[in-house]
Amino acid sequence: MSIKKASLIIILILLIDQISKYYIKTNFMLGEEIRVFDWFRILFVENEGMAWGAKIPGEYGKLFLTLFRIVAIGGIGYWLWDSVRKNAPKILILCISLVFAGALGNIIDSVFYGIIFNDSYGQVATLFPEEGGYGTLFHGKVVDMLYFPLYGGTLPEWIPFFGGTYFTFFDPVFNIADSAISVGVILLLLFNKTAFPKK
């Protein structure tokens, strides 16, 4: 696969990701949801940290996380360029492209959203508000909206530790960028022998 085709994949994913985030941010208040099906909802949440909302504690935790993501995306970008240069299998280049696009999509939120949007608490956010954004450069929150609560119910009492508690599967709320990363990693695991052929 050529670098041109890989770039087209990345640009397409970035466009879908950023358009969907812009739409949610400028049409939903934080916590607002639309129930599409019982098992699929559009739910607007913001993620200040890593996967599943985990955060690095401390005053500079968010800044450290954003800078780490930027360094990581540089490494992934080099891996993509090197794989194309070495004529690596198409599945490997596709997977790296998906991961790169997803990581870049979330970095855009982390770096810029704090200065280009105002907050979404009890209001719909505005792009480039006159009073300024809700944060500073490198301190933006990642917009998530895809929620698939496939099952929700009380677990049987006989299950150790968790019996009798309410359980939801699948609980995390995510976005298109997260989906691209997940698909890239899953494909890499499923087709690892094709992606990394033994010489």
N, C-alpha and C positions, 0 to 999 in steps of 0.2 A: 504494500500500500504506500502511496506517495505521501509526502508531507502536505501536499495540496488537499488530498482527500481527508487526511487526518484533521487538517485545519477547518475544513468544511463541517465535519462532525462536531468539532469543538464549538465553532461559531453557532451552529444550529442549536445545540444544547444550551449554550449561554443565552441566546435570544429567548428561547422558551422559558428558561429559568428566570431571567430578569423581567420579562414581560409579565409572567405569572405573579412574581413578587411585587412588582409595581402595582398591578391590578388589585391584589389583596391589600397592600399597604394603603392605597388611596380609595378603597371602597369598603373596608371593614374596620370596625373598632377592635381593639385587642380583646380576644376571648369570644368574638362573634363567630357563629357557625351556621352553615347551611347543611341540612341533612339531605344528601343525594339519595342514598339508600340507608338501610339500617346498619350496613357494614361499611359504608363509605361516607365520610363527611368532609366538608371544607371547613376547617377550624383554624382561625388566625391566632398563632402564638409566635412569640419571639424568643430566640435562643441566644443567651448571652455568652455561652461557652462552647463546650465540645458536644459530642454526641450525647443524646438523651439529657441535654441540659446541664451536664456536669461543668463545673467552673473551677478555674485555678484561683485559689484564695489570694487575698492581698490586693493592695492598691494597684500594683502593676501586673496582676494576673492576666487581665484581658489584653493588655498591650503585648505581653510576652507571647500569649497564644496567637495573636494576629501576626506578629513578626515570625514566629515559628512556622505558621502556615505559608507565609511568603517564601521563606527559605525552602520549605518542602516543595512548593510548586515549582521553584527553580530546579530542584533535583528531578522532579517528575518530567519537567520540560526537557531537560537534558537527556533523560532516559528515552523519551519519545524521539527526539532528534537522532540520537545514537542508534536506536532500533531501526529507524527508517534508513539511515545511512548504511547500516549493515544488512539491509534487505531482510529483516526479521519476518517471521510469519505474520500474515494479516491479522490473525486473531489477537496476537500480542499487541500490535500497534492499535487495534481497535480498543482493546481493554485499557491501555495506557491513555488513549485519547479520552475515553469516558471518565476515567479517574481525574485526569488533568482538568477537563471541562467542569466537573462537579466541584473540585477543590477551588478552582478559580471563581466559580459562581458564588460560593460562600465567602471567599476572600473579599469580593466586591462589596458584599453586605457589611462585613466586619470593618473594612477600611473606610467606606464612603457613606453608608446609610445614616450614621450619626450626625453628619453635617448637611446632608441634603434633604432629610425628612424631619418633621417635628414628631413628637410622641403620639402614640395611638391610644392612650388611656382615656376612655370616655369620649373619644372623638376620632374622626377619620383623619389620617395624616395628610399633610400637604407637601408636595415636592417644592423644594427651595422656598420655605416659608420666610416671611419678612423678619420674623423675630429670631431666626436662626434654627439650627437643628437641635435634636434632643441630646446630642453628645459631641464628641470631638473626633478628629481624624484618628483612625485605628481603634475606635471604641464603639463601632456600630453593632447592632444586634442582627442576627440572621433570621430572616422571615421564613416561617414554616407554615404549611397549610393542609397537607395531605394526611388524613387520619382514617385509618382502617380498623375500627374496633370489631374484628371478625367474630369475637365471642365475648360475652360478658355474663358473669353469673357467680354464684357463691360456690366455692370449692367444697367437695364432700368432706365431712368431719374426719374421715379416716386418713386423709393425707397429712403426713407429719409436718409440723410447724405452720403450715399454711391453711390447714383445714378450717372451714367455716368462714374464711375471709372472702371478700369480693375480688374477683380476678378478671382482668380484661386482656384479651389477646386480639389484636396487636396494639399495644398502647402508645408507642412513640408517634409524634407528629413530625413529618419531614417535608422536604421540598424536592423539586426536580433535580437540583444539584446532588442532593443526598442519594436520590434514586440512581443517577448516573454512576456515582462512586460505587454503590452497592452492586449494580449490574456488572460493572467492570471487574470488580473483585470476584464475584460469583463466577463469571465466565472464565476468568483466569484460573480459578480453582477447578472448574469442570474440564477445561481444555488445556491443563498445564502441560500435558505431554506434547500437544500440538504447538503450544506457545513456546515451549523450551525443549525443542527436539535434541536428543542425544546425538552427538557427532560420531 
